[in-house]
Amino acid sequence: MAIYDASIPLRTGMPTYAGEPGPRLDYLKQIARGDSANLTALSLGSHTGTHVDAPHHFLDGRSTVEAMPIEALVGPVQVIELAERRHITAVDLESAAMPSEATRLLLKTPNSRFWNDDEFHTDFVGLTGDAARSPTHEVHKTLLDAGIIIVEGLDLRNVPAGAYMMACAPLKVVGAEGAPARVFLWDRAP
């Protein structure tokens, strides 16, 4: 059984969305300095690397990360590949031959190639307003308002399109609008 880690390694200098602080790891204790153990402090923006967006990200007063239903984060998922280097429309999604019973969807786009760079690319592929039934930033609002959990910053380069099981484990940060997550995919049992 193949198991895929679709998470981005957190590292200093990695690309982040404009204004989002990247990871910083500070050593508080080090064995090499005579301390009894190594101990670090980690700081980063809540939307760094692979992460989930809770409804509170764009819908003030709505649920935060710790209140997201675990059932939405674990279970069958369909990975569809959209290799075009343009935004994804409703027509693209309708023609993707997605199984009608799919309740979770991951979109494999050329965006994963950007993780090799240290700067953020603004020419990323995303959903158009009609794909989420709304315009511009309304895509996030529409999806979140519909109870859809958004997982961003995946690396699906080595994941073939198809049906998988998924476990998405965001940090359970009380009151946060988003959180870094580890995402695993594995083949569904035959």
C-alpha positions in Angstrom: 0.0 0.0 0.0 1.4 3.4 -1.0 1.3 6.1 1.6 1.8 9.7 0.5 2.8 12.6 2.8 1.3 15.6 0.9 2.6 18.1 3.5 5.2 20.8 2.9 8.3 20.7 5.2 8.4 23.9 7.3 11.7 25.7 6.8 13.3 29.1 7.2 13.1 31.0 3.9 10.1 29.1 2.5 7.6 31.0 0.4 4.6 32.5 2.2 1.6 34.5 1.2 2.3 38.3 1.3 2.8 39.4 4.8 2.5 36.0 6.4 5.4 35.3 8.7 7.4 32.2 7.8 8.8 29.6 10.2 11.3 30.6 12.7 13.0 28.0 15.0 15.0 29.5 17.9 17.1 27.2 20.2 16.4 27.9 23.8 18.6 25.1 25.0 21.3 23.1 23.3 23.2 20.0 24.4 26.2 21.4 22.4 26.2 24.4 24.8 26.1 22.2 27.9 22.3 22.1 28.4 20.7 18.7 29.4 18.5 18.7 26.3 17.8 20.5 23.0 14.7 22.8 23.2 13.4 25.1 20.5 10.7 27.7 20.2 8.7 27.6 16.9 6.9 30.7 15.5 5.1 30.9 12.2 1.9 32.3 10.6 -1.2 30.1 10.9 -1.4 29.8 7.0 2.2 28.8 6.5 2.9 25.7 4.3 0.3 23.0 4.4 -2.6 24.4 6.4 -6.4 24.4 6.9 -8.7 27.4 6.8 -11.4 27.4 9.4 -14.6 29.4 8.6 -13.5 32.2 11.0 -10.7 33.0 8.5 -13.2 34.9 6.3 -16.5 34.7 8.2 -16.1 36.6 11.5 -17.6 34.9 14.5 -17.8 31.5 12.8 -16.0 28.3 14.0 -12.3 28.3 14.6 -9.8 25.5 14.1 -10.5 23.5 17.3 -14.2 23.3 16.5 -13.7 21.9 13.0 -15.4 18.4 12.6 -12.8 15.7 12.5 -15.1 13.8 10.1 -14.4 16.4 7.5 -10.7 15.8 7.8 -10.5 12.0 7.7 -12.0 9.7 5.2 -12.2 9.0 1.4 -10.9 11.7 -0.9 -10.7 12.1 -4.7 -7.5 13.6 -6.2 -8.2 15.1 -9.6 -5.4 16.5 -11.8 -6.0 19.8 -13.6 -2.7 20.3 -15.4 -3.7 23.5 -17.2 -1.8 26.5 -16.0 -4.9 28.7 -15.6 -7.6 29.2 -13.0 -10.1 26.4 -12.5 -13.7 27.0 -13.6 -16.9 25.3 -12.9 -16.7 23.7 -16.3 -13.3 22.3 -15.5 -14.7 20.7 -12.3 -17.8 19.3 -14.1 -15.6 17.7 -16.8 -13.1 16.2 -14.4 -15.0 12.9 -14.2 -15.2 13.1 -10.5 -17.2 10.3 -9.0 -20.7 11.5 -7.9 -20.2 10.0 -4.4 -17.0 12.0 -3.7 -17.4 14.1 -0.6 -13.7 15.3 -0.3 -11.7 16.6 -3.2 -8.1 17.6 -3.7 -7.0 19.5 -6.8 -3.6 18.5 -8.2 -2.4 21.6 -10.1 1.0 22.8 -11.3 1.2 24.9 -8.1 3.3 22.2 -6.3 6.3 23.1 -8.4 6.5 26.4 -6.6 7.6 24.7 -3.4 11.1 24.4 -4.9 11.4 28.2 -4.8 12.0 30.6 -1.8 9.6 33.3 -3.1 5.9 33.4 -3.3 4.4 33.1 -6.8 1.4 35.2 -7.5 0.7 33.3 -10.8 -0.7 30.3 -8.9 -3.7 28.3 -10.2 -6.8 28.7 -8.1 -10.6 28.4 -8.4 -12.5 31.1 -10.3 -15.6 32.6 -8.8 -18.0 30.3 -10.8 -16.2 27.2 -9.6 -17.3 28.1 -6.0 -20.4 30.0 -7.2 -18.9 33.4 -6.4 -16.3 36.0 -7.4 -12.7 36.8 -6.1 -12.1 36.4 -2.3 -15.7 35.2 -2.2 -14.4 31.8 -3.3 -13.1 31.2 0.3 -16.3 32.7 1.8 -18.6 30.6 -0.3 -16.7 27.3 0.4 -16.4 28.0 4.1 -20.0 29.1 4.4 -21.0 25.8 2.8 -19.2 23.9 5.5 -16.3 23.0 3.2 -12.9 22.8 5.0 -10.2 24.3 2.8 -6.8 22.6 2.8 -4.1 24.7 1.1 -0.4 24.3 0.4 -0.3 20.7 -0.5 2.4 19.0 -2.5 0.7 16.5 -4.8 3.5 16.1 -7.3 4.1 12.4 -6.4 0.4 11.6 -5.9 -1.3 10.1 -9.0 -4.9 11.2 -9.6 -7.4 8.8 -8.1 -9.2 7.6 -5.0 -7.5 7.6 -1.6 -8.1 7.7 2.1 -7.0 11.0 3.7 -6.0 12.0 7.2 -5.6 15.8 7.6 -4.4 16.7 11.1 -4.3 20.5 11.8 -2.8 21.7 15.1 -5.8 22.1 17.4 -5.2 25.8 18.2 -8.0 27.3 20.2 -9.4 30.5 18.6 -7.3 30.3 15.4 -8.7 30.9 11.9 -6.2 28.5 10.4 -3.5 26.1 11.4 -0.6 24.2 9.9 -1.5 20.6 9.1 0.0 17.2 8.2 -1.8 15.5 5.4 -1.4 11.8 4.6 -3.1 9.9 1.7 -3.1 6.2 1.1 -4.6 3.8 -1.3 -8.2 2.7 -0.6 -8.5 -1.0 0.1 -9.7 -2.9 -3.0 
